[in-house]
Amino acid sequence: MDFHQKVRRVIEMQFLAGKSSSEILKMGENAGISREIIETEMEKVRRKTFWDPTGDRVTLQSFRGHRVDLNTIFEKYQKNPHFPKIIFGICLFIAIIPISFGKFFGFLSNQIFYGEAIALLPAVFYWRHLSALRDDLINIFIAQKKRWAYNPARQESRYTALRRVFPEILKGDTFFKRHAISNEFWGNFAFETEKVDFWTAQIEERKHQNIDSNAIMPTMWYTRLFEKLILNALKNTKFQTVFAFRLKRKLKTRFLIAPEHFLEKVFRREKEIDLESAEFNKNFAIFYNGQKVEKQNEIVKILSPAVQLRLLEMKKVFGDFYILFVDDAIFFLFDGKLLQNPRTNFLKTTKINLIDVAVVENRLQKTFEIGVDIARFLR
């Protein structure tokens, strides 16, 4: 790596850290690097774009505001490492007062229950804030290390835009549930002598309808408050991870591979495509638009015996998943987050546990390797 490449790499990392152009220029001049070299390499970094499945233009400077805000909070916590513990302790102390007051005066048991739940609300929300901050900071750390673009923002409009283009794989129930995209990465992995573009994101699914506390007991002011603040805040949320990478060729047909279900098998018997592997046919179903006679030959050609074997191996690693073959890309959809059981805990220390970083990196790398392995055998 020559001097200019090293300067460019540092500039990329500083952009990802949320630094502005003037701040980077000043840092470079303080390090003894000429202004001309810094500006030249900075312009190259600005022109660098990442592949996005919807065609949006994404650069290292995209979403800078979100990263700056998160890094500002993290720096505050690092300067005052006991701050999260103090705030969480205050929240718990606030909860103890109404709970003790209610029990001392002997309120009705149902009133005590709702009072305790509402009193714990600040602690619950602060814990959720710390958890979200932890996930974002781990991802920012990875993005800076790998020089990938990252957007932590939760966006329902982004999900809608992606769903319009890829309805087969983003087919969640939108009538009773709300969906949002967050924690997006754009980057590339090195493969042999070239780099392969990828994109990944977290999908969040929440129920639309409110939980009806009136079915439990008559409406009182505290039951309405409990319903509005507690139940709606903590209602069940499902997370999924979507991962896509770009192929070097364009596929002639578009189809989805999904886990096999008996009832679906019965209703789509006329469109069912059986491949060479009985084990594959048992575990997976193939969905496509159009007539079977028009699509079958191309799908069978793409899903060679080697590809079928890789998909069965992938099921052993990730469990049930969906995979969409479309144009010049392959999409994977899994249940759960990239990081399932984080070790980073800001109530113990305001440092990121590097094991969490390794877990996310390894899961992304494993998905990419299996995907590229599949792409290698596409005919």
C-alpha positions in Angstrom: 0.0 0.0 0.0 1.5 3.3 -1.1 1.4 6.6 0.8 -1.7 8.0 -1.1 -3.6 4.8 -0.3 -2.8 5.1 3.4 -4.0 8.7 3.4 -7.2 7.7 1.6 -7.8 4.9 4.1 -7.4 7.3 7.1 -9.8 9.8 5.4 -12.4 7.0 4.9 -12.2 6.0 8.6 -12.5 9.7 9.7 -15.6 10.2 7.5 -17.2 7.1 9.1 -16.3 8.5 12.5 -18.5 11.5 11.6 -15.7 14.0 10.9 -16.3 16.9 8.5 -14.1 17.7 5.5 -12.6 20.8 7.3 -11.8 18.7 10.4 -10.0 16.0 8.3 -8.1 18.7 6.4 -6.9 20.2 9.7 -5.9 16.8 11.1 -3.9 16.0 7.9 -2.1 19.4 7.9 -1.2 18.9 11.6 0.3 15.5 10.6 2.5 17.2 8.0 0.6 16.1 4.9 0.2 18.7 2.2 -3.2 20.2 1.6 -3.1 19.2 -2.1 -2.7 15.5 -1.3 -5.5 15.6 1.3 -7.9 17.3 -1.0 -7.1 15.0 -3.9 -7.6 11.9 -1.8 -10.7 13.3 -0.1 -12.3 13.9 -3.5 -11.6 10.2 -4.4 -13.3 9.1 -1.2 -16.3 11.4 -1.9 -16.8 9.8 -5.3 -16.7 6.3 -3.9 -20.2 4.8 -4.0 -21.6 1.5 -2.7 -24.0 -0.9 -4.4 -27.6 -0.6 -3.1 -30.4 -3.0 -4.2 -32.8 -0.2 -4.9 -30.3 1.9 -6.9 -29.9 4.6 -4.2 -26.6 6.5 -4.1 -24.7 5.6 -0.9 -21.3 7.0 0.0 -19.2 7.1 3.2 -20.6 10.5 4.0 -24.2 9.3 3.8 -26.0 9.2 7.2 -23.2 11.2 8.8 -25.6 13.0 11.2 -26.8 9.8 12.8 -23.3 8.6 13.4 -22.2 11.9 14.9 -25.1 11.9 17.4 -24.3 8.3 18.5 -20.6 9.0 18.8 -21.3 12.1 20.9 -23.4 10.1 23.3 -20.7 7.3 23.5 -18.0 9.9 24.2 -20.1 11.3 27.0 -20.4 7.9 28.5 -16.7 7.2 28.2 -15.8 10.4 29.9 -18.3 9.6 32.7 -18.3 5.8 32.8 -20.6 5.7 35.9 -23.3 7.8 34.2 -25.4 4.9 32.8 -25.4 3.3 36.3 -26.4 6.5 38.0 -29.3 7.2 35.5 -30.6 3.6 35.8 -30.3 3.8 39.6 -32.3 7.0 39.7 -35.0 5.4 37.4 -35.3 2.4 39.8 -35.4 4.8 42.9 -38.2 6.7 41.2 -40.1 3.4 40.8 -39.7 2.4 44.5 -41.5 5.6 45.8 -45.0 5.0 44.3 -44.7 1.2 44.9 -43.9 1.7 48.6 -46.5 4.5 48.9 -49.2 2.2 47.4 -48.4 -0.7 49.6 -48.2 1.5 52.7 -51.7 2.9 52.2 -53.1 -0.5 51.2 -54.4 0.3 47.7 -56.4 -2.4 45.9 -54.2 -5.2 44.5 -55.0 -4.3 40.9 -54.1 -0.7 41.5 -50.8 -1.7 43.0 -50.0 -3.9 40.0 -50.7 -1.1 37.5 -48.8 1.4 39.7 -45.8 -0.8 39.9 -45.8 -1.3 36.1 -46.1 2.4 35.4 -43.4 3.3 38.0 -40.9 1.0 36.3 -41.5 2.6 32.9 -38.5 5.0 33.1 -36.1 2.1 33.9 -37.5 0.0 31.1 -37.2 2.8 28.5 -33.6 3.6 29.7 -32.6 0.0 29.4 -34.0 -0.2 25.9 -32.1 3.0 25.0 -28.8 1.4 26.3 -29.5 -1.8 24.3 -30.2 0.1 21.1 -27.1 2.3 21.6 -25.0 -0.8 22.2 -26.1 -2.4 18.9 -25.5 0.8 16.9 -22.0 1.4 18.4 -21.0 -2.2 17.7 -22.1 -1.8 14.1 -20.4 1.6 13.7 -17.2 0.1 15.1 -17.4 -2.7 12.4 -18.2 -0.1 9.7 -15.1 2.0 10.6 -12.9 -1.1 10.7 -14.1 -2.5 7.4 -14.7 1.0 5.8 -18.3 0.2 5.0 -21.2 2.6 5.0 -23.7 2.3 7.8 -27.1 3.7 8.7 -28.5 3.0 12.1 -31.8 4.9 11.5 -35.1 3.0 11.8 -37.1 3.8 8.6 -40.6 2.5 7.6 -40.4 4.3 4.3 -37.2 2.4 3.4 -39.0 -0.9 4.0 -41.8 0.2 1.8 -39.4 1.1 -1.0 -37.6 -2.2 -0.8 -40.8 -4.1 -0.7 -42.0 -2.6 -3.9 -38.9 -3.9 -5.7 -38.6 -7.2 -3.9 -42.1 -8.2 -2.7 -41.3 -12.0 -2.8 -38.8 -11.9 0.1 -40.2 -8.8 2.0 -43.7 -10.2 2.1 -44.6 -9.5 5.8 -48.2 -8.8 6.8 -48.6 -5.0 6.3 -52.3 -4.9 7.2 -51.9 -5.9 10.9 -48.2 -5.2 11.3 -45.8 -2.3 10.8 -42.3 -2.9 9.3 -39.1 -0.9 9.4 -35.6 -1.2 8.1 -32.6 -0.4 10.4 -28.9 -1.1 10.9 -28.0 -1.1 7.2 -24.5 -2.0 6.0 -23.2 -1.3 2.5 -19.7 -2.7 1.5 -17.8 -5.4 -0.2 -16.0 -8.6 0.7 -12.7 -9.7 -1.0 -13.1 -12.9 -3.0 -10.1 -14.4 -4.8 -8.8 -11.5 -6.9 -11.9 -9.3 -6.9 -14.4 -7.6 -4.5 -18.0 -8.6 -4.3 -20.6 -5.9 -3.3 -23.1 -6.6 -0.5 -25.9 -5.0 1.5 -27.5 -6.1 4.7 -30.1 -4.8 7.1 -32.3 -5.6 10.1 -36.1 -5.8 9.6 -38.3 -4.9 12.6 -41.9 -6.1 12.6 -44.5 -4.8 15.2 -48.2 -5.4 15.6 -50.6 -2.6 14.6 -53.4 -3.3 17.0 -53.4 -2.3 20.7 -53.8 -4.8 23.5 -57.2 -4.4 25.1 -56.8 -4.1 28.8 -60.5 -3.6 29.2 -61.0 -7.3 28.6 -59.1 -7.9 31.8 -60.8 -5.4 34.1 -63.1 -2.3 33.9 -61.6 0.9 32.4 -59.9 3.1 35.0 -57.4 5.9 34.5 -54.5 3.7 35.5 -55.5 0.9 33.2 -55.7 3.3 30.2 -52.3 4.7 31.2 -50.9 1.2 31.6 -52.2 0.2 28.1 -50.9 3.3 26.4 -47.5 3.4 28.0 -46.6 -0.1 29.0 -48.3 -2.7 26.8 -47.9 -0.7 23.5 -44.3 0.0 24.3 -43.4 -3.6 25.1 -45.6 -5.4 22.6 -44.0 -8.3 20.7 -41.4 -7.3 18.2 -40.0 -9.8 15.6 -36.6 -9.2 14.1 -35.2 -10.6 10.8 -31.9 -10.1 8.9 -31.8 -9.6 5.2 -28.5 -10.0 3.3 -27.9 -9.5 -0.4 -24.9 -9.6 -2.7 -24.4 -8.7 -6.3 -23.5 -11.3 -9.0 -21.2 -10.8 -11.9 -23.9 -12.1 -14.2 -27.6 -11.4 -14.7 -30.0 -14.3 -14.1 -32.6 -15.0 -16.8 -35.4 -15.8 -14.4 -36.6 -14.6 -11.0 -37.7 -17.1 -8.3 -37.8 -17.6 -4.5 -36.7 -20.6 -2.5 -38.6 -21.0 0.9 -39.0 -23.6 3.6 -41.4 -26.4 2.5 -44.9 -26.5 4.2 -47.4 -29.3 3.6 -50.4 -27.1 2.9 -48.6 -24.9 0.4 -47.3 -28.1 -1.3 -51.0 -29.2 -1.7 -52.2 -25.9 -3.2 -49.3 -25.4 -5.6 -49.0 -28.9 -6.9 -49.4 -27.8 -10.6 -46.4 -25.4 -10.2 -44.2 -27.7 -8.1 -40.7 -28.2 -9.5 -38.8 -31.3 -8.3 -35.0 -31.4 -8.5 -32.5 -34.2 -8.4 -32.1 -34.2 -4.5 -34.9 -35.8 -2.6 -33.6 -34.1 0.5 -33.8 -30.7 -1.2 -37.4 -31.3 -2.4 -38.4 -32.3 1.2 -36.9 -29.1 2.8 -37.5 -26.4 0.2 -40.2 -25.1 -2.1 -39.7 -23.0 -5.2 -42.0 -20.1 -6.0 -42.1 -18.1 -9.3 -44.5 -16.1 -11.5 -45.5 -17.5 -14.8 -46.1 -20.9 -16.3 -44.1 -23.9 -15.2 -43.3 -24.9 -18.7 -41.7 -21.4 -19.2 -39.6 -21.3 -16.0 -38.8 -24.9 -15.1 -35.8 -25.4 -17.4 -34.0 -22.2 -16.4 -34.6 -22.8 -12.6 -33.4 -26.4 -12.9 -30.3 -25.1 -14.7 -29.5 -22.6 -12.0 -30.2 -25.0 -9.1 -27.5 -27.5 -10.0 -26.9 -30.5 -7.7 -23.9 -28.5 -6.2 -26.2 -25.5 -5.4 -28.8 -27.9 -3.9 -26.1 -29.3 -1.6 -24.9 -25.9 -0.5 -28.5 -24.8 0.4 -29.0 -27.9 2.5 -25.7 -27.2 4.3 -26.8 -23.6 4.8 -30.0 -24.8 6.5 -27.9 -26.7 9.0 -26.1 -23.5 9.9 -28.9 -20.9 9.9 -32.1 -23.0 10.2 -35.1 -22.0 8.0 -34.3 -19.2 5.6 -35.6 -17.6 2.3 -33.4 -17.0 -0.7 -34.4 -14.9 -3.7 -32.6 -15.1 -7.1 -33.3 -11.8 -8.9 -31.6 -10.1 -11.8 -27.9 -9.7 -10.8 -28.4 -10.4 -7.0 -29.1 -13.1 -4.5 -31.0 -12.2 -1.3 -31.1 -14.2 2.0 -33.7 -13.7 4.8 -33.1 -15.2 8.3 -35.0 -14.9 11.5 -33.3 -12.9 14.4 -30.7 -10.3 14.6 -27.0 -10.6 13.6 -26.1 -10.4 17.3 -28.3 -12.6 19.4 -26.7 -12.6 22.8 -24.6 -9.5 23.2 -21.9 -9.4 26.0 -21.5 -5.6 25.9 -23.3 -4.1 28.9 -23.0 -0.4 29.5 -24.2 -0.8 33.1 -21.0 -2.7 33.8 -18.5 -0.9 31.6 -18.7 1.7 28.8 -16.5 -0.3 26.5 -17.5 -2.4 23.5 -16.9 -6.1 24.0 -14.8 -7.2 21.0 -16.4 -10.7 21.1 -19.7 -9.0 20.0 -17.8 -7.4 17.1 -16.3 -10.8 16.1 -19.7 -12.5 16.3 -21.3 -10.0 13.8 -18.3 -10.1 11.5 -18.2 -13.9 11.5 -21.9 -14.2 10.8 -21.7 -11.7 7.8 -18.6 -13.5 6.5 -20.2 -16.9 6.8 -23.3 -15.8 4.9 -21.2 -14.2 2.2 -19.0 -17.3 1.8 -22.0 -19.6 1.5 -23.7 -17.2 -0.9 -20.6 -16.9 -3.1 -20.1 -20.6 -3.0 -23.6 -21.0 -4.4 -23.0 -18.3 -7.0 -19.9 -20.2 -8.2 -22.0 -23.2 -9.2 -24.8 -21.2 -10.9 -25.0 -22.3 -14.5 
